[in-house]
């Protein structure tokens, strides 16, 4: 039941998330392959990956998600480029956090037997 609800909720993600997320996972995989799974990325690593992902998706953004002028009206402070870069950074950080949480061993329940 919970899996079905989770899948239904995932279908509600905005299209830009679905478009960008494969690039995010690819760059996280590459970072883990190069540096191992235990190395926490530095801010410079995140900025570098953000630039690389943005450069890959930049050309398709206007065609798939509207023009820059239209987006600027909704995001006046940052403009489209800044908002998309921020989104990419957030997704990268969330993916690294999710992966680290997944690998962490769960604590064993404490029992009083034998004491």
Buried (B, 14 or more C-beta within 10 A) or exposed (E): EEEEEEEEEEEEEEEBEEBBEEBBBBBBEEBBEEEEEEEEBEEEBBBBBBEBBBEEBEEEBBEEBEEEEEBBEEBEEEEBBEBBBEBBBEBBBEBBEEBEEEEEEEEEEEEEEEE
